[in-house]
């Protein structure tokens, strides 16, 4: 786990309103992410990263989201992009990932790729690129004239960031649309996730199934925010407790939520550990563990909006104010939980 100093946690919490208002993290909080290498958890040690095992990193994502949804989301997204380090040649990976402030922002939406000498010409726009405002490079998916998909890499000078992220939660994640026009991407900056990693193959995160890797990462963020919501709702309820039916109803709902968050956390981390150990053993994760892992995450995602919306509806007018901590946590939680990988369809 990351050993946050209490002053650092306080700094994050005290600047949360400012971050939402400005729709970006204050520089001092961004520096905190760099200092703890929260955006480089899956970068090899030789490139200045943490090279964390997947189960340990998931607990860090959960911890970060519990402290603040924005840093939890950015840690999961920023470090999640580290997965691609294994799919570049070593020299290219070093240039991209070694800087202390190295951050990849990207999207799975599609643009167009035209083959040319030494690489591709790329055109398109891609939504929801979290961290776009401070990324040091970008990735996106493009389709060539044969219908084949290519994962391509852009440098900041090739990218126009549209600053259009205006969601009701996770406001400071800078999850903007990016656009490129006639951008040349050399072959060494094109990679293929359907093939085995080409570098740092001893680090097993890079060969872990990518879809489940992403689902686990987002699930950890939702779990941390869920725990934060329950605890903040308890504080709010205690401050406004009386003998009314509303207070009794809130108490019952919170008791149900406390039990469920612990139950979901145990199942989630148990599944993540089991899949990781199977992966390390070299026998393969297998279909049963893959399904169990995905279903564990989807169960959290399906349950959370039901119970939290019910609790929130009983918290009174004060909870409706956007600057109230419970309001911000609730909005961040529902926004994170909206990700397509947290749905069965």
C-alpha positions as CSV (number, residue, x, y, z in Angstrom):
1,X,0.0,0.0,0.0
2,X,1.0,3.6,-0.5
3,X,2.0,5.3,2.8
4,X,0.2,8.6,2.5
5,X,1.2,11.2,5.1
6,X,-1.9,12.6,6.9
7,X,-0.9,16.0,5.6
8,X,-1.0,14.7,2.1
9,X,-4.5,13.3,2.5
10,X,-5.6,16.6,4.0
11,X,-4.1,18.5,1.1
12,X,-6.1,16.3,-1.4
13,X,-9.3,16.8,0.5
14,X,-8.9,20.5,1.1
15,X,-8.3,21.2,-2.6
16,X,-11.1,18.9,-3.9
17,X,-13.5,21.8,-4.3
18,X,-10.9,23.9,-6.1
19,X,-10.1,20.9,-8.4
20,X,-13.8,20.5,-9.3
21,X,-14.2,24.3,-10.0
22,X,-11.1,24.4,-12.2
23,X,-11.7,21.0,-13.7
24,X,-8.1,20.0,-13.1
25,X,-6.0,18.9,-10.2
26,X,-3.9,21.6,-8.5
27,X,-0.2,21.3,-9.4
28,X,0.7,20.3,-5.9
29,X,-1.7,17.3,-5.9
30,X,-0.4,16.3,-9.3
31,X,3.1,16.4,-7.9
32,X,1.9,14.1,-5.1
33,X,0.9,11.6,-7.7
34,X,4.3,11.8,-9.3
35,X,6.1,11.5,-6.0
36,X,4.3,8.4,-5.0
37,X,4.6,7.0,-8.5
38,X,0.8,6.5,-8.6
39,X,0.9,6.9,-12.4
40,X,3.7,4.4,-12.8
41,X,2.6,1.5,-10.7
42,X,3.0,-0.9,-13.7
43,X,6.2,0.6,-15.1
44,X,9.3,-1.6,-14.7
45,X,11.7,-0.6,-11.9
46,X,14.5,0.0,-14.4
47,X,12.4,2.7,-16.0
48,X,11.7,4.4,-12.6
49,X,8.4,2.6,-11.9
50,X,7.0,0.5,-9.1
51,X,6.5,-2.7,-11.0
52,X,3.7,-3.7,-8.6
53,X,2.0,-7.1,-8.7
54,X,-1.6,-6.7,-9.9
55,X,-3.3,-7.5,-6.6
56,X,-1.2,-5.0,-4.7
57,X,-1.9,-2.3,-7.3
58,X,-5.6,-2.9,-7.0
59,X,-5.5,-2.2,-3.3
60,X,-3.7,1.0,-4.0
61,X,-6.4,2.1,-6.5
62,X,-9.0,1.3,-3.9
63,X,-7.1,3.3,-1.3
64,X,-6.7,6.3,-3.6
65,X,-10.4,6.3,-4.6
66,X,-11.3,6.1,-0.9
67,X,-9.3,9.2,-0.3
68,X,-10.5,11.0,-3.4
69,X,-12.3,9.7,-6.5
70,X,-10.3,11.9,-8.9
71,X,-6.9,10.6,-7.7
72,X,-8.3,7.0,-7.6
73,X,-9.5,7.3,-11.2
74,X,-6.3,8.9,-12.5
75,X,-4.1,6.4,-10.7
76,X,-6.1,3.5,-12.3
77,X,-6.1,5.1,-15.7
78,X,-2.6,6.5,-15.6
79,X,-1.0,3.3,-14.4
80,X,-3.3,1.3,-16.6
81,X,-1.6,2.8,-19.6
82,X,1.7,1.4,-18.3
83,X,0.4,-2.0,-19.5
84,X,1.4,-0.9,-23.0
85,X,5.1,-0.5,-22.0
86,X,5.6,-4.2,-22.7
87,X,4.3,-3.8,-26.3
88,X,6.9,-1.3,-27.4
89,X,10.6,-2.1,-28.1
90,X,12.8,-1.4,-25.1
91,X,14.4,1.7,-26.4
92,X,11.0,3.2,-27.3
93,X,9.5,2.2,-23.9
94,X,12.4,3.9,-22.2
95,X,11.8,7.2,-24.0
96,X,8.1,7.1,-23.3
97,X,7.9,5.8,-19.7
98,X,11.1,6.7,-18.0
99,X,10.4,10.4,-17.3
100,X,9.2,11.1,-13.7
101,X,6.1,12.8,-15.1
102,X,5.4,10.2,-17.8
103,X,1.6,9.9,-18.3
104,X,-0.3,8.2,-21.1
105,X,-3.8,9.2,-21.9
106,X,-5.8,7.2,-24.4
107,X,-9.1,5.9,-25.8
108,X,-10.4,2.8,-27.3
109,X,-12.6,4.7,-29.9
110,X,-11.6,4.4,-33.5
111,X,-9.9,6.7,-36.1
112,X,-8.5,6.0,-39.5
113,X,-5.0,4.8,-40.4
114,X,-3.4,5.0,-43.9
115,X,-0.2,3.0,-44.5
116,X,2.8,5.1,-45.6
117,X,6.5,4.7,-45.7
118,X,7.8,3.9,-42.2
119,X,4.4,4.0,-40.5
120,X,0.9,5.4,-40.8
121,X,-1.0,8.6,-41.3
122,X,-3.7,8.9,-38.7
123,X,-6.9,11.0,-38.6
124,X,-9.7,11.0,-36.1
125,X,-11.0,12.1,-32.7
126,X,-11.3,10.0,-29.5
127,X,-13.4,10.8,-26.5
128,X,-12.8,10.3,-22.8
129,X,-9.0,10.5,-22.6
130,X,-8.5,10.8,-18.9
131,X,-5.5,12.9,-18.0
132,X,-5.4,14.6,-21.4
133,X,-4.4,17.9,-19.8
134,X,-1.1,16.7,-18.5
135,X,-0.3,13.6,-20.6
136,X,3.2,13.3,-22.0
137,X,2.0,11.0,-24.8
138,X,-1.3,9.6,-26.1
139,X,-2.6,6.3,-27.5
140,X,-5.6,5.5,-29.7
141,X,-7.0,2.9,-31.9
142,X,-7.3,3.3,-35.7
143,X,-8.5,1.1,-38.5
144,X,-6.5,0.8,-41.8
145,X,-7.9,0.4,-45.3
146,X,-8.1,-3.4,-44.8
147,X,-10.2,-3.1,-41.6
148,X,-7.4,-4.1,-39.3
149,X,-7.1,-2.3,-36.0
150,X,-3.8,-0.5,-35.0
151,X,-2.9,0.8,-31.6
152,X,-1.0,4.0,-32.3
153,X,0.9,6.6,-30.3
154,X,0.9,10.4,-30.6
155,X,3.2,13.0,-29.1
156,X,1.5,16.1,-27.5
157,X,2.5,18.4,-30.3
158,X,0.4,16.2,-32.7
159,X,-2.7,16.3,-30.6
160,X,-5.5,18.9,-30.1
161,X,-7.1,18.6,-26.7
162,X,-10.7,19.8,-27.0
163,X,-11.3,20.4,-23.2
164,X,-14.9,19.1,-23.5
165,X,-15.1,16.9,-20.3
166,X,-18.2,18.3,-18.6
167,X,-19.5,15.3,-16.6
168,X,-21.3,15.7,-13.3
169,X,-18.6,13.7,-11.5
170,X,-14.9,13.1,-11.7
171,X,-14.8,16.7,-13.0
172,X,-11.0,17.2,-12.4
173,X,-9.9,14.1,-14.4
174,X,-9.5,16.1,-17.6
175,X,-11.1,13.2,-19.6
176,X,-11.3,15.3,-22.7
177,X,-11.6,14.4,-26.4
178,X,-8.4,14.5,-28.4
179,X,-8.2,15.0,-32.1
180,X,-5.4,14.5,-34.7
181,X,-5.2,15.5,-38.4
182,X,-2.7,13.8,-40.7
183,X,-0.5,12.7,-37.8
184,X,2.5,10.6,-38.9
185,X,3.0,7.6,-36.5
186,X,6.2,5.7,-37.1
187,X,6.1,1.9,-37.0
188,X,7.9,1.8,-33.6
189,X,5.0,3.6,-32.1
190,X,2.4,1.1,-33.3
191,X,1.7,-1.9,-31.2
192,X,-0.7,-4.9,-31.1
193,X,-2.3,-6.1,-27.9
194,X,-3.5,-9.3,-29.5
195,X,0.1,-10.5,-29.6
196,X,2.5,-11.4,-26.7
197,X,4.5,-8.5,-25.1
198,X,7.8,-7.8,-26.8
199,X,9.6,-6.3,-23.9
200,X,9.9,-6.9,-20.1
201,X,8.1,-10.2,-20.5
202,X,9.3,-11.3,-17.0
203,X,6.9,-8.7,-15.5
204,X,3.7,-10.7,-15.7
205,X,1.2,-7.8,-15.6
206,X,1.9,-7.3,-19.3
207,X,0.7,-10.7,-20.3
208,X,-2.3,-10.7,-17.9
209,X,-5.6,-10.7,-20.0
210,X,-6.1,-7.0,-20.8
211,X,-9.9,-6.9,-20.5
212,X,-9.9,-8.5,-17.0
213,X,-7.0,-6.2,-16.0
214,X,-9.0,-3.2,-16.9
215,X,-12.2,-4.5,-15.2
216,X,-10.3,-5.2,-12.0
217,X,-8.7,-1.7,-12.1
218,X,-12.1,0.1,-12.5
219,X,-13.7,-2.2,-10.0
220,X,-11.1,-1.3,-7.4
221,X,-11.9,2.4,-7.9
222,X,-15.6,1.9,-7.6
223,X,-15.0,-0.2,-4.4
224,X,-12.9,2.5,-2.8
225,X,-15.5,5.2,-3.6
226,X,-18.3,2.9,-2.3
227,X,-16.5,2.6,1.0
228,X,-16.0,6.3,1.2
229,X,-19.6,7.0,0.4
230,X,-20.8,4.6,3.2
231,X,-18.5,6.2,5.8
232,X,-19.4,9.8,4.8
233,X,-23.1,8.9,4.8
234,X,-22.7,7.5,8.3
235,X,-21.2,10.8,9.5
236,X,-24.0,12.8,7.9
237,X,-26.6,10.5,9.4
238,X,-25.1,10.7,12.9
239,X,-25.1,14.5,12.7
240,X,-28.8,14.6,11.9
241,X,-30.0,11.6,13.9
242,X,-33.3,11.7,15.7
243,X,-36.2,9.3,16.4
244,X,-37.9,9.9,13.1
245,X,-38.7,7.1,10.6
246,X,-36.3,8.7,8.2
247,X,-33.4,8.2,10.7
248,X,-34.4,4.6,11.3
249,X,-34.6,3.9,7.5
250,X,-31.2,5.4,7.0
251,X,-29.8,3.3,9.8
252,X,-31.1,0.2,8.2
253,X,-29.8,1.0,4.8
254,X,-26.4,1.9,6.1
255,X,-26.1,-1.3,8.0
256,X,-27.0,-3.2,4.8
257,X,-24.4,-1.1,2.9
258,X,-21.6,-1.7,5.5
259,X,-22.1,-5.5,5.3
260,X,-22.2,-5.4,1.5
261,X,-19.1,-3.3,1.0
262,X,-17.1,-5.7,3.2
263,X,-18.6,-8.7,1.4
264,X,-17.8,-7.3,-2.0
265,X,-14.3,-6.3,-1.1
266,X,-13.5,-9.8,0.2
267,X,-14.8,-11.4,-3.0
268,X,-13.1,-8.9,-5.2
269,X,-9.6,-9.2,-3.8
270,X,-9.9,-13.0,-3.4
271,X,-10.8,-13.3,-7.1
272,X,-8.0,-10.9,-8.2
273,X,-5.5,-12.9,-6.1
274,X,-6.7,-16.2,-7.5
275,X,-6.4,-15.1,-11.1
276,X,-3.0,-13.5,-10.5
277,X,-1.6,-16.7,-8.9
278,X,-3.0,-18.8,-11.7
279,X,-1.3,-16.5,-14.2
280,X,2.0,-16.7,-12.4
281,X,1.8,-20.4,-12.2
282,X,1.9,-20.6,-16.0
283,X,-1.0,-22.9,-16.2
284,X,-3.3,-20.2,-17.5
285,X,-6.1,-18.5,-15.7
286,X,-8.8,-20.6,-17.4
287,X,-12.4,-19.8,-18.4
288,X,-13.9,-20.4,-14.9
289,X,-11.6,-17.9,-13.2
290,X,-12.0,-15.4,-16.0
291,X,-15.7,-15.5,-15.7
292,X,-15.6,-15.4,-11.9
293,X,-13.3,-12.3,-12.0
294,X,-15.5,-10.4,-14.4
295,X,-18.7,-11.4,-12.5
296,X,-17.2,-10.2,-9.2
297,X,-16.6,-6.8,-10.6
298,X,-20.0,-6.6,-12.4
299,X,-21.7,-7.6,-9.1
300,X,-20.2,-4.5,-7.4
301,X,-21.2,-2.3,-10.3
302,X,-24.7,-3.6,-10.3
303,X,-25.2,-3.2,-6.6
304,X,-23.6,0.1,-5.9
305,X,-26.1,2.5,-7.7
306,X,-29.1,0.8,-6.1
307,X,-28.0,1.0,-2.5
308,X,-26.2,4.4,-2.7
309,X,-29.1,6.1,-4.5
310,X,-31.5,4.8,-1.9
311,X,-29.3,6.1,0.9
312,X,-28.7,9.5,-0.8
313,X,-32.4,10.0,-1.3
314,X,-32.9,10.0,2.5
315,X,-30.0,12.4,3.4
316,X,-31.9,15.6,3.2
317,X,-31.4,18.9,1.4
318,X,-27.8,19.5,2.7
319,X,-26.6,16.5,0.7
320,X,-27.8,18.2,-2.6
321,X,-25.2,20.9,-2.3
322,X,-22.3,20.1,-4.8
323,X,-19.6,21.2,-2.3
324,X,-20.8,18.8,0.4
325,X,-18.4,15.8,0.6
326,X,-21.2,13.2,0.3
327,X,-22.4,14.9,-2.8
328,X,-19.0,14.9,-4.5
329,X,-18.3,11.3,-3.5
330,X,-21.7,10.2,-4.8
331,X,-21.3,12.0,-8.2
332,X,-17.7,10.6,-8.6
333,X,-18.9,7.1,-7.7
334,X,-21.8,7.1,-10.2
335,X,-19.5,8.6,-12.9
336,X,-16.8,5.9,-12.4
337,X,-19.5,3.2,-12.3
338,X,-20.7,4.3,-15.7
339,X,-17.7,2.8,-17.6
340,X,-18.8,0.4,-20.3
341,X,-16.5,-2.4,-18.9
342,X,-18.6,-2.4,-15.7
343,X,-21.7,-3.4,-17.7
344,X,-22.7,-6.8,-19.0
345,X,-23.7,-5.5,-22.4
